[in-house]
Amino acid sequence: MKLPNNFTVKSKQYNETAFVKKIDENKFVIVPKGVSSKLFSMKGSIYERDFVEESIECGNLIIIDNQDELDIINKPSHYHKNGIDVNGYLEQHFPKEGEFTVSEGFYIGNVLKYTSRYKYKNGLEDLEKAMYYLSKLIDIEKGKLPS
């Protein structure tokens, strides 16, 4: 079985998601979702290739996202979940000329961005960022900030 260098799996037994990163030809590190990719070597568990392949083949691990095939610059997966294309939405609803000011469009865009990706990227931190930008919009509506 040819395994990608980086992919996401879901554990059938525990119903949890984890990131898998190839560290050499015969070893992979598996890191639970929510741990920064910069901490792979410190927080993950290292498994032999055979174990990872057998776990996938028997269905205990299900590959849900092959990150080798994703364009993380132009189309990051956390902005395209559940059929929602955040960038396309912003381009459609905030054209160069419209009823929203640049700052309003910026705040709305960030609210959409952070709420649409929070489960797949930074969790609570993204929700708090969305709340910050939403509070900016509320301040504009209340007249506390210039639009």
URWOVEN-V788861 format. One record per backbone hydrogen bond with DSSP energy under -1.0 kcal/mol. NH is the residue of the N-H (numbers start at 1). CO is the residue of the C=O. Records with the same first field share a line. If there is no record, write none. Layout:
NH->CO ; CO
This chain:
7->20
8->65
9->18
10->62
11->16
12->60
15->11
18->9
19->31
20->7
21->29
22->5
23->27
24->27
28->47
29->21
30->45
31->19
33->17
35->32
39->36
40->37
42->39
43->39
44->40
45->30
47->28
49->26
52->48
53->49
54->50
55->51
56->52
57->53
58->54
60->55
61->55
62->10
64->8
65->8
67->65
69->66
72->70
75->71
79->76
80->77
84->81
86->79
89->85
90->86
91->87
92->88
93->89
94->90
105->101
106->102
107->103
108->104
109->105
110->106
111->107
112->108
113->109
114->110
115->111
116->112
117->113
118->114
120->117
121->117
123->118
125->122
127->123
128->124
129->125
130->126
131->127
132->128
133->129
134->130
135->131
136->132
137->133
138->134
139->135
140->136
141->137
142->138
143->140
144->139
145->139
